[in-house]
């Protein structure tokens, strides 16, 4: 599960890095403050011991949260960059890493069909969405921002921080933004931006972007696509018709957020925000001459709300994209397709199994289901119990709460308005080959709960 062989590749790369500054006067090689090797080794062993108290995120039997292990090339490139420790706030803090960030971000923009853009990496999707919503408010001051009730909670929270009016739009029976509900909100007036989610974190639902684009023709609002989770599925060749249409239309948005630290094989934290119109960079103008003293080129810090940013994240992303270009049919895209195949296969097994209730056929690689029960309360209690029992079997899932409106076909007593369901995020390509042991453990956990 943990790759150690690739570590041998780091030493020669570090030697080449050091050769670039070989003409400098020598300094002591001992780190400051000084510590001997035995002491450092002892501390590292303590760290390794402490880190064992984590779920096995890299293993295929972990299918809970959106945790995909970084590719070895990303880990090694990140580690290599930390010997320089560049800061991509200003070119003076990271000339090479800033150039690599621009190239990597341009590659992501090209994946969405943009040849012209303004964008940069962030610490994650939350800050990337913050920037997108902030720019939206600069363009439509004081006007409402709306998002699906199934959108990530960060939008409601960030609009509070930014003091922007916010409205949640009712979702349809597939956990997607309801077009009729959105139209009603638009007709009520004062909507400046619609947040379209392509890959909700709860169910992996894909909002109907083509229909929302048609509404934009009549109402003239701005569209921000939150594709933090799902964005890379633009490259997948095995999406359903509705999801395919949404991802094909993503280039019509005004801004896009995607997280390379989700499906992009990167370590945390690595988010990305993109704007279709580069002129929005005017909103970032500031005067901090103390950080820019030797270069007249545009600094990434001049188009970012963040200041200090890890240049190592840009180096790792650039290296990964060199090894795995963002193209349909390529090795990277095949990994996305494998996860989706696993999700479809798991959903089919669950739908045929009398022990379970299913709905929400997966649009990406997230599967939602629940154990049978007489009432919403019983189903919820059994979901939690199976979650715990599965963990004891080595299978790690998630529990998520959903409104009853998503499950009209379930013949249960609705003694509460929500129901807790089990959820699997099958974002590792290996999940496709691990369905049998995964399902066996799920079955054992389910039988243990239902029999008690």
Secondary structure, 3 states (H helix, E strand, C coil): CCCCHHHHHHHHHHHHHHHCCCCCCCCCCCCCCCCCHHHHHHHHHHHHHHHCCCCCCCCCCECCCCCCCCCHHHHHHHHHHHCCCCECCCHHHCHHHHHHHHHHHHHHHHHCCCCCCEEEEECCHHHHHHHHHHHHHHHCCCCEEEEECCCCCHHHHHHHHHCCCEEEECECCCCCECHHHHHHHHHHCCEEEEEEEECCCCCCCECCHHHHHHHHHHHCCEEEEECCCCHHHHHCCCCCHHHHHHHHCHHHCCEEEECCCCCCCCCCCCEEEEECCHHHHHHHCCCCHHHCCCCCCCCHHHHCCCCCCEHHHHHHHHHHHHHCCCCCCCHHHHHHHHHHHHHHHHHHHHHCCCCEEECCCCCCCEEEEEECCCEHHHHHHHHHHHHHHHHHCCCECEEEEEEHHHCCCCCCECCCCEEEEEEEECCCHHHHHCHHHHHHHHHHHHHHHHHC
